[in-house]
């Protein structure tokens, strides 16, 4: 009993000390304290490659918060701190947060059947199958509804068809997710914008609105509001002493694996550092961390064309990127990983960032996805002796032994079919690197 009490006291003081170490900008006005790179021991002369990468990938805004203060705030082209931009699927995390608030307020339980708020017949399933779907299934992308329909954003009942029993299949499906908005509206008696305005936006100083675009509700705000939400998440739902989300059980559920099908997915949040992951549109479980070169404890909101919000609790960091689709056709999680390679150089290794142990040797594989050629680079300049490439079934499609060991090598993959492959690199100590490669 004494040990348990001491443990609870320790946790309490840890949470208080973390909150006190974080800076929170005023909820009104444009004041936001900054921290210089020099004060953190970061290398300002290393920002060039980071900014060039972001600009070449059609970025509009990039912000890094350390302990709540702005260290980097970079805008590209005509975009400014007051410009508005869409969050795309990164806005799913706002909906997740709103569901938690509604449960905390007693309006719903995530174990409730979705039909309780959406009415019978909101899908084309039989009533028995429809009643298996709960709010939690909508939060975890396990509704079992068919994501292979012509438009998986469609929320009409004719588009919501049976594929599998709820809870038995993970698939990134926008339609069932969007129906959470109506769940919130029915249960609280307020639409999503009104509910979030009172519960979230006013106490934190966020701006923005959900706007209806085709079937989707898309959140639009400036970049600093994106960062404010990240800071709130970093402090576990507490804004400078104001507890926006008191239910820490739900908060922790949002950012931990929500099911066993996709270890890298919480309640509409993407989770790094797990043993495997599933990507949108694929029914494949890919081994390794979602972002192998990024902090292992990072969790992220990720949206179309690279709308990114990353929270790294171990380092009190929040990193956001807004913009158009990168020219390289990189999907968000691959571009996100490269951003952290560039950002770690800026940090000059003064900040200890734990990454996936299979990738601490600083190898890089690019471009990814690739068309005809892919380059393997070891930034420590150690020798590459062998490269093996396998398909998703484990069949070896390339086994290349190098006569002259090198630190960089360009592979011709033009003869390979489109799909998912694994690339393994062997050096002096055997297997040193393994990463998923998407062939276009």
Protein Blocks (a to p, Z undefined) as FASTA:
>chain_A
ZZmmmmmmmmmmmmmmmmmmpccddfedjbdcdddfklnopafklmmmmmmmmmmnopab
dcddeehiafbdcdehjbcfkbccdekjmlmmmmmmmmmmmmmnopacfkbcfklmnogh
iambdfklmmmpcfklmmnopnopafkbfblmbcbfklmccfbdehiaccddfklmmmmm
mmmmmmnopafklmmmmmmmmmnopacddddehjbccddddfklmmmmmmmmmnnopagh
iafblblmlmmmmmgcfbfklmmbcehiacehiabdcdehiacdcedjfblmbcfkbccd
ddehhiacdddfknopacdddddddfklpafklmmmmmmmmmmmmnnomaccdddfklmn
opacdddddfkbccdddfklpacfbdcdddfkopafbdcddfbacfbdcddfklpccddd
ddddddfkopfbdcddddZZ
